[in-house]
Amino acid sequence: MDTLYETLEGYFATVIQYLILVIEIIGVLVLLFAIIRALCELIRHKGTVKLDLAEGIGLALEFKMGGELLRTVIARDLEELAVLGAVILLRAAMMFLVQWEIRLEKQSEAPSDAHKTARHTKAEELPKPAEDLSEKL
């Protein structure tokens, strides 16, 4: 009975390790995609580069934190759990800062977008000078 338990425990640990690897690879790929996308937006002079990059970093951090949480399932001793706890706290703090930066960036973009829209709408309502002359003649 003990050998069955040890065998199942070994399989479980192996499956968890592969899942951790897959989740962390996804996090790295998300980060690389966000960086490449931000570089393309920077070249095109798109105004939302900072916001898009921050959102990509936030998503990548969430995947990396998910991998660390799974790693706690197979942690063997208290020292390993302490290190994992510290890593999770650091990533949570980074995620909080990134989310805060995203919120600030969205708030700073919202008034400028509203101003552009209002200015654009008012400009459309004005008659064109060429049309005014042709109507009078």
N, C-alpha and C positions, 0 to 999 in steps of 0.2 A: 504494500500500500504506500509506503514511503517513496519507493522508486517511481510510482505513478505520479505522486504529488510533485516530486522533483522534476520529472520529465515535463509535466504540464507547466510547472513554473518556468522551466527553461524555454519552452515554446512561447509562453506568454511574454517573457522578457525579450525574446527575439522579435516577436511581432511588434511590441511597443518600440523597440529600438529602430526598426524599419519605419514605423509610423513617424517617429520623431525625425528621422532623416528626411522623409518625404515632406513633412510639414516645414522643416527648416529650409529645404531646397526651394519650396514654393515661396517662402519669405524672401529668399535671396533673389529669385526670379522676379518677384513683384518689385523689389527695390531696383534691380537693374532696369526693368521696364520703365519704372517711374523716372529714373535718371536719364535714360535715352529719350523718353518723351519730353522731358523738361529741356534737354539740349535742343531737340528739334523745335520746340516752342520758342526757345531763346533765339535761335537762328531766324525764325519767322517773325520775331519781335511781337509775340503774342503777350498780352498783359497779365495772363493768369499763371505764369510760370511758377512763381513762388507758392501759390495755393495748390496747384496740381502736384508739385513735388512734395509738399508737406503732406498732402493726402496719401500719396504713394508711400512715403516713409511711415506714416501712421499705420497703414494696412500691413506693410512688411513687418513692423514691430509687433502687431497683433499675431501674425503667424509665428514669429520667433518666440513670443511669449507662450503661445499654445504648445510649442515644442518643449519649452522649459517646464510647463505644467505637467505634460505627459512624462517628462523625465523624473518628476517626483514620485511617480507610481512605482518605478523600479529602483529608487534610491535605497541603498543597503544600510547606510549608517547615518548617524546624526551629523557628522561633519559634512557629508555630501549634501544632506538636506539644508544645512546652513548656507553652503555655497550657492545652491540652487535658489534658496530664499533671497539671498542678496542679489543674485542676477535678476530674479523676477521683480524685486523692488526697484532696481535700477531701470529696467525696461519699462516698468509701469510709470516711473517718474518721467522718463523720456517720452512715453506715449502721452502723458498728461501735458507736457510742454508742447508737443507737436499739435495736439488737439486745441490747446490754448492759442497757439500761433494761427491755426486754421480759422478759429473763431474770430480773432482780431483781423485777419486778412479779409474775411468775408464781410465784416462790419465796415472796414475801410473801403471796400469796393462797392458796397451797396449804395452809399450816398452819391458817389461819382457816377454810377450807372443810372440812378434816378435823375441826376442832373443832365446827363447826356440825352436821356429819353425825353425829358421835358423840353430841352433846347431843340431837339430834332422835331418834336411835334409842333412847337411854335413856329419853326422855320417853314414847315410844310404848309401852315395856314396862311402865310404871307403870300400875296399875289406877286407874280414875277413882273418886273418892269416891262419887258417886251410884250407881254400879253396885254398890259394896260394900254400901251400905245396903239396896238392893233385894234383894240375894241373901240377906241375913241375915233379912229379914222373911219 
